[in-house]
Structure formats: structure tokens, C-alpha cells
Amino acid sequence: MVGRDVKITVLQKVRMGEVFDKYASTTLTPECVKMDGEYLSKDMQMPAGFCGRAWADIHRDVTHLALGGDFPWVREKGVMISCCSDGMRPVVFKLERL
């Protein structure tokens, strides 16, 4: 079964402030530099250049949308707001079924 394409848009890179300052290694940047802009998932596959850790966190939601599912707690059909679980530098994504 082939699913629909899903557009992934970076909505926000969350700054953790005190948490980051207290726990992050000195080699870590305070903002995720990998994730920016828009990506397209085709056939429920990770887009080129997408962060593997973020993909592991949002893949379930992308698959649900690609296969025609909706999320009843989200106003707009075919949309989900999902998040990377990096505790030091989380990124919030908007997922849209095309």
C-alpha cells in the first residue's frame, strides 16, 4: 500500500534556557542546527537531510497521516503537530497530508 505524501514544516526550535545551561556539554549548540524549513516524506520514508532522531519521534504520526488517518484533537483534518524529544533542543513540527 502506498501512502500519501506528508509535508513536514519546522514550526519552532525550543530554547531550554536553564536546563540547557545546567546540563549541556560545552560542545553542544543551544539550538538544533540540523532542522530548518520544510521536508517532504514520500511513501512514509524519512526525507533526505532529515535528523534521524527527530524522524524516530515523528514517524508514527507521519505514517498515520499518510495512510489517511486524522487526529481528533487537532482542528484541521490531515494535520498533526509533533515534536522531537531531544530534551536539550526540542523541535516542533507541523505535519500535513498532501
SVG drawing of the C-alpha trace seen along z (x, -y; Angstrom):
<svg xmlns="http://www.w3.org/2000/svg" viewBox="-12 -31 45 33">
<polyline fill="none" stroke="black" stroke-width="0.4" points="0.0,0.0 1.3,-3.4 0.5,-6.3 0.1,-10.0 3.0,-12.4 3.4,-14.3 4.9,-17.8 7.0,-18.4 7.5,-22.0 9.7,-23.2 7.4,-25.4 9.7,-26.2 13.1,-25.4 12.5,-25.4 15.3,-27.0 15.6,-25.2 17.4,-28.1 18.4,-27.0 18.1,-23.3 20.5,-23.6 22.8,-25.9 23.0,-23.4 23.3,-20.1 24.5,-20.5 28.1,-19.7 30.2,-22.7 30.4,-21.2 26.6,-21.3 25.0,-24.3 21.8,-25.7 19.7,-25.4 19.3,-22.4 21.2,-23.3 20.1,-20.2 16.4,-21.1 15.1,-24.0 12.5,-24.8 10.3,-22.2 10.8,-18.5 8.7,-16.0 8.1,-12.4 7.2,-10.2 6.0,-6.6 6.3,-7.2 10.1,-7.4 12.5,-9.8 13.2,-12.8 16.8,-13.4 18.7,-15.6 16.2,-15.0 17.5,-14.3 17.3,-10.5 16.4,-11.2 13.6,-13.6 12.3,-11.1 12.2,-8.3 9.9,-10.6 7.5,-11.7 7.5,-8.7 4.3,-7.2 2.4,-10.5 3.6,-10.8 2.6,-7.2 -0.9,-7.8 -1.4,-10.8 0.0,-9.2 -2.4,-6.3 -5.4,-8.6 -5.8,-8.9 -6.7,-12.1 -6.2,-13.3 -9.5,-14.2 -7.8,-16.7 -6.4,-18.7 -8.7,-21.3 -7.7,-20.7 -8.1,-17.3 -4.9,-15.9 -2.7,-17.9 -0.7,-17.0 1.7,-18.9 4.5,-16.7 7.8,-17.1 11.4,-15.8 12.1,-14.6 15.6,-16.0 15.4,-17.3 18.1,-19.9 16.9,-21.2 13.4,-20.1 11.9,-21.0 8.2,-21.3 6.9,-20.2 3.7,-20.7 2.8,-17.6 0.4,-17.9 -1.1,-15.2 -0.9,-16.3"/>
</svg>
